Amino acid sequence: MSLKKFCFTIAATLIAAAAHAQTKPEASLTANPVFQENCAKCHGKAADGRMFAGPSLVDEKTTGMSADDLRNIITNGRKRMPKFADKLKPEEINAIVDQIKAVKK
């Protein structure tokens, strides 16, 4: 194999790997086992909300909220949202908040 062909193959492989790594941020939220066990029931498996249940966690309204507001809602509950302070560790709540904030639509 020529050096030029080898370099092209390496570049193509790196580009493909980078494209594969750039999955939608909500994928990391929805892949989170804590989300699936505690949030998906109301917010949907894709975090896009469920009618008459939890709102979307990947829309601009939610992702635009401050991390402190999201953390407070998850920890203490709000309206029909139960509090999770006694069910989740602070680091699990922080991970969910970070994953919500990472979503860009």
N, C-alpha and C positions, 0 to 999 in steps of 0.2 A: 504494500500500500504506500502510495506517495505521501510525502509530508503534507502537501496541500490537501489531499483527500482526508488524511488523518485529522488535520485541524478542522476541516469542515464537519467531519463526523462528531468531533468533540463539541464544537459550537452548536450543532443541531441538537445534541443530547442535552446540553446545558439549557438551551432555550426551551426544550420540551419539559425538562424538570422544573424550570421556573414557572412555566405556564401551569403545570400540574399543581405546584405549591400555592398558586394564587387562587385558592378556592374562596368562595364567598365567606365573609366573616361569620354569617349566621350559621354556617356549617359547624364551626367550632362550638357555637352556643348549643345547637341542636344535637351535637355529638357528645356533649357533656352529660355524663350519667346522672349528675345531680339535677340538671335541667329535666332530663327524661323522667326521672323518678318523682320530682316534686312540682314541676311547672307545666309539663306538656299536657297534663290532664285538662287544664283550663286554658292555656295559651296556645295549644296545638303542637303537634309533633314538629312542625316547621317553624314554630314561634310566630306564626302569622295571625294569631288570634282565633277565637272561636265565637260565633254568634251567641249572645246571651251568656258568655262566660268571660274569660280573660281577654284583654285587648292584645293587639299585636305587639310583640317586643322588638320587631325589626322595622317598624315604620318610623318616619321622621319625628313624629311627636314623642315617641318613647326614646329613640336614640338621641334626640336633642335635649333630653332632660339631663340635669347635672348628675354626676356620679353619686353625690351626697343624697340627692332626692331619691334616686333609684335604690340606694342602699337603705335608706330610711323606710321606703315602702316595703321592700322585701323583709326587712327586719321586724318592723312594727305593724305591717298590714295597712290597708286603707280600703274603705267601703267594703266590698265583698271579698277582697284579698285578705287571706289569713296571714297572721304574723308567722315568720319562720325563725325568729330569734332562738327558740328552743329546739328547732328541728335541724338547723344548719349551722355549721361552724362559720365564724367570721370570714375565714379564708375562702370557704365555698361561696358565701354571699359575694365577696369581693370578686371572685372569678366570674360569677354570673354577670355582675355589674360591668366588669371589664369587657366581657364578650358582647354584651348589649351595646356598649359604647363603641366597640370596634366595627359594628355593622355600618356600612355605607351603602346607601341606595342611590 
